[in-house]
Amino acid sequence: MIEVELQIPAHTSSEHVVRVVEQVCISDGLTCARNGTLAGYPSCIHWHFKLGTQKGTLEITWWETINRLWFKVARGRTGDWMDGNIARLKRKIEDSL
């Protein structure tokens, strides 16, 4: 499993974080395959992003309660497209916030 933390400036609105995550991922060619929440992180926003029909799912979670945004790639959900994309997405999202 891979987890990557993103740096979020203090006092950034939740709406801005959501908008930036979705815009950056879509502009990078990713498709949102799922958008919901996770029981372990009350009131979080959780996405599953995919790249076309390629194997792999990038999970992104925003938990406003503790100002935490992170990427996760679960075991068995990796894809060849992820290595370069994760670093680029992290940089683009952080720069846009």
Residue pairs with C-beta under 8 A, 6 or more apart in sequence:
1 72
1 73
1 74
1 75
2 71
2 72
2 73
2 78
2 86
3 70
3 71
3 72
4 70
4 71
4 72
4 86
4 90
5 68
5 69
5 70
6 69
6 70
6 71
6 90
6 93
6 94
7 94
8 17
8 67
8 68
8 69
8 97
9 97
10 67
12 67
12 97
14 45
14 62
14 64
16 97
17 62
17 64
17 69
17 97
18 45
18 62
20 93
20 96
20 97
21 47
21 60
21 62
21 69
21 93
22 32
22 47
23 96
24 89
24 92
24 93
24 96
25 32
25 47
25 49
25 60
25 89
26 32
28 85
28 88
28 89
28 92
29 51
29 52
30 49
30 50
30 51
30 58
30 85
31 49
31 50
31 51
31 52
32 47
32 48
32 49
33 48
33 49
33 50
33 57
34 46
34 47
34 48
35 45
35 46
35 47
35 48
36 46
37 43
37 44
37 45
37 46
38 44
38 46
38 61
41 61
41 63
41 65
42 65
43 63
43 64
43 65
44 61
44 62
44 63
44 64
44 65
45 61
45 62
45 64
46 59
46 60
46 61
46 62
47 59
47 60
47 61
48 57
48 58
48 59
49 57
49 58
49 59
49 60
50 56
50 57
50 58
51 79
51 81
51 85
54 79
54 80
54 81
55 78
55 79
55 80
56 73
56 77
56 78
56 79
56 80
56 81
56 82
57 73
57 74
57 77
57 79
58 71
58 72
58 73
58 82
58 85
58 86
58 89
59 71
59 72
59 73
59 74
59 77
60 69
60 70
60 71
60 72
61 68
61 69
61 70
61 72
62 68
62 69
63 69
69 93
71 86
71 89
71 90
73 82
73 86
